[in-house]
């Protein structure tokens, strides 16, 4: 598990999210990605699932936080650590 503090909190359905804790992905999480179209949207759906954050809330996260999220979750998604921004 890994936790990322967002640069700005996001709100959805009366709940604020200022940090996200990600767990290792399961097959079920990967299936969640198949429920949407577009490669970026699929990735975001999986990340939302492994952080137990509703996708509408996850979509509100600032783009500048994406680099930190991708680096921190690469091994949780079964990938090699990202070199984005290196």
C-alpha positions in Angstrom: 0.0 0.0 0.0 1.1 3.5 -0.7 -0.4 6.9 0.2 -0.3 10.1 -1.9 -1.3 13.5 -0.6 -3.1 15.5 -3.3 -2.0 19.1 -4.1 -5.6 20.1 -3.7 -8.5 18.1 -2.1 -11.3 16.9 -4.3 -15.0 16.5 -3.3 -17.7 14.2 -4.4 -21.1 13.5 -2.8 -20.2 15.5 0.3 -17.0 13.6 0.9 -13.6 15.3 0.6 -10.4 13.4 -0.5 -7.1 15.0 0.4 -5.0 11.9 0.3 -5.4 8.5 -1.4 -4.2 5.2 -0.2 -3.6 2.7 -3.0 -3.5 -1.1 -2.6 -2.3 -3.8 -5.0 -4.6 -4.3 -7.9 -6.8 -7.4 -8.3 -8.3 -8.9 -11.4 -11.6 -7.2 -10.4 -9.9 -3.9 -10.4 -8.6 -4.5 -13.9 -12.1 -5.5 -15.0 -13.3 -2.1 -13.8 -11.0 -0.6 -16.4 -12.8 -2.6 -19.1 -16.1 -0.9 -18.2 -15.0 2.4 -19.7 -13.5 3.4 -23.1 -10.2 5.1 -23.8 -6.8 4.0 -22.5 -6.3 6.9 -20.1 -9.9 6.5 -18.8 -9.2 2.8 -18.2 -6.1 3.5 -16.3 -7.9 6.1 -14.2 -10.7 3.7 -13.5 -8.3 1.1 -12.2 -6.5 3.7 -10.0 -9.8 4.9 -8.6 -10.7 1.3 -7.9 -7.5 0.5 -6.0 -7.8 3.6 -4.0 -11.5 3.0 -3.2 -12.4 6.4 -4.6 -15.4 6.8 -6.9 -14.3 7.5 -10.5 -16.2 10.9 -10.6 -14.1 12.1 -7.6 -10.9 10.6 -9.1 -11.6 12.6 -12.3 -11.3 15.8 -10.3 -7.7 15.2 -9.2 -5.3 17.8 -10.5 -3.2 16.7 -13.5 -0.1 17.7 -11.7 -0.8 14.9 -9.1 -0.9 12.2 -11.8 2.9 11.9 -12.1 3.2 11.1 -8.4 0.3 8.7 -8.5 1.7 6.8 -11.5 5.2 6.5 -10.0 3.8 5.4 -6.6 1.4 2.8 -8.0 3.5 1.2 -10.8 4.4 -1.8 -8.8 0.8 -2.1 -7.4 -0.4 -2.3 -11.0 2.1 -5.0 -11.9 4.3 -2.6 -13.9 7.8 -1.5 -13.6 8.2 1.9 -11.8 7.3 4.8 -14.1 10.0 7.1 -15.5 7.5 9.8 -16.3 9.1 13.1 -15.4 12.6 11.6 -14.8 
